[in-house]
Amino acid sequence: MMDCMFLDETKIVAAGFDCAPYLIALTGPETWKVVKCLDEKKAPAAAQSSSATAAARMMFQNQATKGTTDAAKLAGDVATQHQNTITDIEVYKRSPSMVTEFTTSGLDGRIYWWK
């Protein structure tokens, strides 16, 4: 884990090299347990359209967002929102007793907002 933040006295959100934030809860005296991954895994990509226009659009989109059109490199996509290590967790909104919303940022240059 690269970073963690208390949501309240019994819950922590932690993230890092797994590219996803995890909710960790106090389950007993001095016992912490990972409750769940907060990032739902992406479904596998749908079959690509066979039209030349769709193929050209996908090629340019991959070049712009992933820096490559090489199919071998594109096949290694991570199945989480962040595509690289999460380096920071920050409070977005809090109630008097707990953090209700937070953001994560990572080495992929993306920032995500979590409720």
Secondary structure, 3 states (H helix, E strand, C coil): CCEEEECCCCEEEEECCCCCCEEEEEEECCEEEEEEECCCCCCCCCCCCCCHHHHHHHHHHHHHHHCCCCHHHHCCCCCCCCCCCEEEEEEEEECCCCEEEEEEEECCCCEEEEC
